[in-house]
Amino acid sequence: MLTKLLETIRPLDENAMESARLHWDAIAKPLHSLGRLEDMIVQLAGICENPVPAPRKKAGQTLSK
């Protein structure tokens, strides 16, 4: 079971990461001024395969408006 789960893990999406990097570099702020936060956002983009990943709710948490 674990082996099958591990086989579903894909490498980070380099295109999404590059797009996210370019997006954050274009925002009006000093380049890389957010440090590790920017790195984590770029990594999340690679994991989600989306240059602008949207955070989802945590398990068991409801979103209220």
C-alpha positions, 0 to 999 in steps of 0.5 A: 500500500505504501509503495503504491502511494509513493509511486504517485508522488511526482517531481515538482512542476518546474514551469509552475515554479518559474512562473511563480518566481517571476510573479513574485519578482514583479510585485512592487517590493525589494527582490526576495525581501520576503525570504523563506516565505517566497521560497515556500510559495514557489515550492508550493506552486511546484507541488500544486502544479499551479503558479498561483496556488490557492490555500485550502482549508485544513482538515476538519476546519470550515470556512466561514464568510 
